[in-house]
Amino acid sequence: MSRGFFLHPQGICETDHVGDGTRVWAFAHVLPGARIGRDCNICDHVFIENDVIVGDRVTVKCGVQLWDGVRLENDVFVGPNATFTNDPFPRSRHRPETFATTIVRQGASIGANAVLLPGVTIGRGAMVAAGAVVTRSVPPNAILSGNPARIVGYVDAGPTHAAKQSMAPTEPGVNHLAVTGVSVHRMRVVTDLRGELSAGEFGRELPFPPRRYFLVYDVPSAETRGEHAHKECHQFLICVRGSVALMVDDGKHRDQILLDHPSIGVYVPPMTWAVQYRYTPDAALLVFASDFYDAADYIRDYEAYLKAVGASVR
């Protein structure tokens, strides 16, 4: 029977569900229930179990095992010897009723020798560094490294700007970022023998009259906050103590700012995806909001956000 994919003479492919243009190389073994898309590259010594779905244009490098419950969406890269797991409490000859589902979303990359614990989801476009141990789900476009893996940046956001270094040390001013509508504000600072005072006036220097404020503090450094956009609400963020990194995204451009001084604030307009991460242990983030709390104002899913702003997938 003719087929539209390449199978090396030393490879074993027992499934009929393999897309055109896919290549299965030597000593790879694909079990009957697996489904593999088009134009994939399944390298030497890869083992793919039955309940596995692999999308189109996926690369799985040498020495990888894809166990039951693994889902790789289109354009995923899996580096050599990356390890997937599907049972949080494995015992010999004790199979769970169902295996945990591990999902790697479209365009994400898993580095060599990385380990993914059962049931995590790696967000669209995320980058897991070589040797990282992923113990929890990963936001879209995040860059992770370490054991346990922590967010160290965001793809295509460039270096984190130290806001206080990019503006005059004492004079008020505004810097506009490439992300639509987002601006970094330097507030007035008054210094004398009694200490320093920083102030800003809503309706004059600051962009909207607030109706609400909230403080975020005592955040473990491994945690992220935000990860949403607002439909109508404007926000203004000031880190009054310590430092925190802010990533902003309008669906076309992405940037990140280090809030590390109480005289620096960032204006985040509606329909901007924002994430705060890399909190120092002493960080306290003050946020002014233009509206009262309304759960319906939040967009918490990045795919839904991209659809709402009409962004093309990067």
N, C-alpha and C positions, 0 to 999 in steps of 0.2 A: 504494500500500500504506500503510495507516495505521500509525503508530508512536506509542509512548508517551513520546517525548521531543521537545523543541523544538529545531529547527534554524533558525537565522537565514537569511534568503534569501541573504545574502552568505557564509555558511559552507559548508564542504565536509566531509561525513562519509561516508566510503566503507565503514565497517564496519557489519555488521548487529548487532554485540554492544554495544548501548547500553541501559542500564537505564531504566526508567520514571522520569519526572520530571527527567531530566537536561536541561540547557540548553547548547547549543553556539552560541556567539555569532559575530558577524561576523568574517570573515577568518580564522577558525580552520580548520585542516585536519587531519582524522583519517584515517589510512591504513587499508586494509582489514583488517589483522591485529590491530588494537588491540582491547582489551576495556575497556569503561567501565561502571561500576556505576550504581546508582540515585541520583537526587537530587544529581548532581554539577553543578558550575558551571564550564564550560570557557569562559574569557573571550576577548576579542578577540585575534587574532594569536597564538594558541597552535597549535603544531605537534606532533602526536602520531604517532610512527612505528609500525611494525607490531608489533614484539615488546614491547608495553607493556601492563601491566595496571594499571587504576585501580579502586580499590574504591568503596564507597558513600559518599555525602555528602562527596566530595572537592571542594575549591575550587582551581582552577588559574588564577591571575590573568594579566593581559595580558603578552605577550612571552616566554612560557616555551616551551621545546622539550623534549619528553619523547622521548629517543632509545631505540633498541632496548636492552632490558635493564633499563629502569626499572620498578620496582614500587612503587606507592603504595597502602598499605592504607587501610582505612576511616577517614574523618574527618580526613584529612590536609589541611593548608593549605600551598599553595605561593605565595609572594609574587611580585609583578611582577618580571620579568626575572631570576628565579633561574635559574642555569645548571647543568644536569646534563651529565656527561661519561661516556663509556663505553669509551674507548680510551686506555690510558696512553701509547702511542707512536704517535699518528696520523700517517699519511702519505697524500698524495693518491693515490687509486685503489689503495690497499693496504688491503683489508679483512681484519680478523682472522677466524679460523675461527669464534670466538664472541666476543660482546661481554661486557664485565664487567657483572655484575648489581648494580644499585644499589637498595637497599630502604629505603623510608621507612615505618616501622612505625606502627601505629594511633595516631591522635590527635596525631602530631608536626606541628610547624610549621617551615617554611623561610622565612626573611625575604627581603625584596626584595634583589635583586642578590647573594645568597649564591651561592657556587660549591661544588659537590660533586664531588670527584675520583672516578674510576671505582672501583666495587666497594665503596663504603662502605655501612654500614647505619646508619640513624638510628633510635635506639631509641624504643620506645613513649613518647609524651607529651613527647619532647624538644623543645627550642626553640632553633633556630639563628637567631642575630641577623642583621639586615640587614648585608650586605657581608662576612659571615664566609666564610673559605675552609676548607672541611672536608677535611682530608687523611687522616683515619682514622675508624673507626667510632665512634659516639656511644652512651654508655650510656643506658638508659631514664631519662626525666625530667630529663636534664641540660640546662643552659642554656649555650650556647657563644657566644663572640664572638671577633673578631680574625682576624689572618692571620699564621700558621696559627691556626685556631680552637682555643680552650682553654676548659675548663670554668670558669665563673665562679659557678655556683650550681646549685640544683635547684628545679624547679617545685614550688610549694605547700609549700616548706620554710621560708618566711619568711626574715628576715635571719639571717645567721650570728651566733650568740651568742658574744661574747668571754667565755669561761667565767671567767677570773680577775676580770673586772669585775662579774660577776653574783653573787659571793659575798664574804663578809667577807675582808679581806686577810690575816688571820693565823689566824683560828679555823677548825678543821675543820668540815665540814658536808656535807650531801648535798642536791642539787636533783633532783627527779624531772621528767622531760620528759613530753610528751603521748604520745610513742612508747612503747608498752607495755614496761615493765620497765627502760627505759634511764634511768640516773642519772648525774649529774655530781658528782664527789667532790672536795672540797678537803682535801688532806692537811695534817698538822701541818708547820709551818715553824719552824725554830729559827735565829735570826740572832745572830751575834756578830762580833767583830773578824776572825775567821778565815773568815767567809763565811756561806753559808746551807746548811741541811740540811733536806731534806724526807723524811718517812717515813710509811709506812702499814703496818698489820699485817693480814695475811690471817687470816681467822677471827674477827677483832674488828671493825675498821673496814671492811675490804674483803670483798667478798661471797663468795669461794670460795677454797679452797686450790689454788694452781696446780701443774700438772705439767710445764709447758713455758713457755718464753719465746722470743720472737724479736725482732730489731731490724730496722727498715726505715730505710734511709738512702741518701744519694746518689741520690735520686729526681729525675729531671728535672721541672721545674715543669709541663710539659705532660701528664705521666703521671697516671693514677689507679691506686690500689691497692684491694684488697678486691673490691668488686663481687660479693659473695656473701653467703649466710647459712649458719649452722651449724645442723644438726639438734639436736645435743646439747651442743656445746662452749660454755662461757661464756668471755668475753674481757674484759680490763681494759686500757685503752689510756692511755699517758702519753707525751706528747711531751717528751723530756728536753732537747731542744735545738731552737731554731728554732720553727716553727709549721706546723701542718697542719690543714686543714678536714676535719671528719667529718660525713657525712650518714647518718642512720639512718631506717629506714622499716619500719613493721610491717604494711604493706598497707592501712592506713586513715589513718594519720598519718605525716607526714614532718617531720624537723627537722634542723638542722645546727649544729654547735658548732665554734668555733675553739679548738683546743688550742695554747696559746701560752705555757705556763708549766709547769715540771716539778713543781709542787705540785698540778696539776689532772689528774684521771683520769676516764675515762668507762667505766662498766660497760655492756657490750653482752650481753644474754642470748641464749640460743638462739632461733632462728627470727626474727631481726632482720636485715633486709637492710642492709648497711653498705658505705659507700664512703669512701675517704680520697683527698683531692685538694688542689690548691694547696699543695704542699710548698714551703717556702722552700729555697734551695740548701743551707743548713746543717742542715736538719731531720733529727732522729733520733727515730723513733717506737718506743717499747718496748711490747710487747704480751705480757701474761700470759694463758695459756690453761689451762682446767681439765682438758684431756685431751691425751694424746699425739696426734701428727699422724695423721689418718685421712682419706684422700681421699674415702671414702664418706660422710663427715659433711657435705660441702659441697653446697650448692645454688647452682649458678653461673648458672642461667638465670632471669631475672626472671619470665618467664611461668610457669615451673614453681614458683617461689616463691609467686606470687600464688595459684596453684591449691592449693598445700600449706597456706597459711594461710586459704584460703576467702575471699579478699578479692574484693569487687566491683571491677570495672574502673572507674578514675577517668577 
